[in-house]
């Protein structure tokens, strides 16, 4: 539970895992790799932010939305593997940013998640990444992030 203790020391708590909103799994473990479906900035069953970044949502709010999304992803990971200490490495993030036409700072938005993972996990949190702008996301959310995680085998 070292990772969760560090989260607490950072002043953060894991939310309850978010249930899927359609016919899919929130994450699938295949071999030692966990594939996480797209998550977003849900808090207490609703999006913390809504709208296009650079129009309705500021860069700072979008960064925070990505950070909240990272916590939701970690909650999903814990629900699937039981212990965040089993995270061997965050392998890849795919970030989508609901962007106003003139907004071109998608990487800075997704840094909200990337920065959290590196702060929490150190080198294990460094990952490959894509940050893509789109003109719409479900529920008018500003950010959606998918994640691939390498998982350590269970001890004992």
matplotlib code that plots the C-alpha trace (Angstrom):
import matplotlib.pyplot as plt

x = [0.0, 3.0, 1.5, -1.7, 0.3, 2.1, -1.2, -2.4, 0.9, 0.2, -3.2, -5.1, -7.6, -8.8, -12.5, -14.8, -14.4, -16.6, -19.0, -19.1, -21.7, -22.2, -21.5, -17.8, -15.4, -13.5, -10.3, -9.2, -6.2, -4.5, -1.4, 0.5, -1.0, -4.0, -5.9, -8.0, -10.9, -11.3, -11.9, -12.7, -13.0, -16.0, -16.6, -19.6, -21.2, -21.0, -18.3, -16.4, -15.9, -17.8, -17.1, -14.4, -10.9, -10.0, -13.7, -15.7, -12.8, -9.5, -6.1, -5.8, -9.2, -8.4, -5.1, -7.1, -9.6, -6.7, -5.4, -8.9, -9.1, -5.7, -7.1, -10.2, -7.9, -5.9, -9.2, -10.1, -6.6, -6.9, -10.4, -9.0, -5.7, -6.3, -3.2, -1.5, 1.9, 1.4, 1.8, 5.1, 4.9, 2.5, 3.2, 1.0, -1.6, -3.9, -5.4, -8.3, -9.0, -12.3, -10.7, -12.0, -10.9, -8.0, -6.8, -3.5, -2.1, -3.4, -0.1, -0.2, -3.7, -2.7, 0.3, -2.2, -2.3, 1.3, 2.6, 0.5, 1.8, 5.4, 5.0, 3.3, 5.3, 8.6, 10.2, 7.4, 5.0, 6.9, 5.1, 4.7, 1.8, -0.4, -2.4, -5.1, -7.5, -11.1, -14.1, -16.4, -16.4, -19.2, -21.2, -19.3, -16.4, -13.1, -10.7, -10.8, -7.7, -7.0, -4.2, -2.1, -0.3, 2.2, 1.2, 3.5, 2.4, 0.7, 3.1, 2.5]
y = [0.0, 2.3, 4.0, 4.8, 6.1, 8.4, 9.6, 10.4, 12.3, 14.3, 15.3, 13.1, 10.3, 7.7, 8.2, 5.2, 3.5, 4.9, 2.4, 2.0, 4.2, 1.7, -1.9, -2.2, -3.0, -0.2, -2.2, -5.6, -7.5, -9.6, -11.4, -8.8, -5.8, -3.8, -1.9, 0.9, 2.3, 6.0, 7.8, 11.4, 14.0, 12.5, 13.5, 12.2, 10.8, 13.9, 15.7, 18.3, 20.3, 20.4, 22.2, 22.9, 23.8, 27.3, 28.3, 27.1, 25.6, 27.3, 25.6, 25.4, 23.8, 21.3, 20.5, 19.8, 17.8, 15.6, 15.2, 14.1, 11.7, 10.2, 9.6, 7.9, 5.8, 4.8, 3.9, 1.6, 0.0, -0.7, -2.2, -4.6, -5.6, -5.0, -3.1, -0.1, -1.4, -4.0, -1.3, -2.1, 0.8, 3.2, 2.2, 4.6, 7.3, 8.3, 11.7, 13.4, 17.1, 18.6, 21.7, 25.0, 25.5, 27.8, 25.7, 23.9, 23.2, 19.6, 18.3, 20.9, 19.6, 16.0, 16.9, 17.1, 13.2, 12.7, 15.0, 13.1, 9.7, 10.8, 12.5, 9.5, 6.6, 8.2, 6.4, 3.8, 6.6, 7.8, 6.7, 7.0, 9.4, 11.0, 14.1, 14.7, 17.5, 16.7, 18.9, 16.9, 14.3, 12.4, 14.4, 17.5, 16.5, 18.4, 15.4, 11.7, 9.5, 5.8, 4.1, 0.9, -0.4, -3.2, -5.2, -7.2, -10.7, -11.2, -12.2, -15.3]
z = [0.0, -0.5, -3.5, -1.6, 1.3, -1.1, -2.6, 0.9, 1.6, -1.6, -0.2, -2.7, -2.3, -4.8, -5.7, -6.0, -9.4, -12.1, -13.6, -17.4, -19.2, -22.1, -23.0, -22.2, -19.4, -17.6, -17.9, -19.2, -17.8, -20.6, -19.5, -17.5, -19.3, -18.1, -20.8, -19.3, -21.2, -21.6, -18.3, -17.6, -14.8, -13.1, -9.4, -7.5, -10.6, -12.8, -14.8, -12.7, -16.0, -19.3, -22.5, -25.0, -23.8, -25.0, -25.1, -22.1, -20.1, -19.3, -19.8, -16.0, -15.5, -18.3, -16.6, -13.4, -15.4, -16.6, -13.1, -11.8, -14.8, -13.7, -10.2, -11.8, -13.9, -10.7, -9.0, -11.9, -11.8, -8.1, -8.6, -11.2, -9.6, -5.9, -5.0, -6.8, -5.6, -8.4, -11.0, -12.7, -15.2, -16.8, -20.4, -22.5, -22.3, -25.1, -24.3, -26.1, -25.5, -26.5, -28.2, -29.4, -33.1, -32.2, -29.2, -29.8, -26.4, -25.9, -24.6, -21.7, -20.8, -20.7, -18.6, -15.7, -15.8, -16.8, -14.0, -11.4, -12.5, -12.5, -9.1, -7.6, -9.3, -10.3, -13.2, -13.2, -14.0, -17.1, -20.3, -24.0, -24.8, -27.5, -26.9, -29.5, -30.1, -31.0, -31.6, -29.3, -26.5, -24.8, -22.2, -23.5, -21.3, -21.8, -21.4, -21.9, -21.3, -22.0, -20.3, -20.6, -17.5, -17.0, -13.9, -11.6, -10.8, -7.4, -4.6, -2.6]

ax = plt.figure().add_subplot(projection="3d")
ax.plot(x, y, z, "-o")
ax.set_aspect("equal")
plt.show()
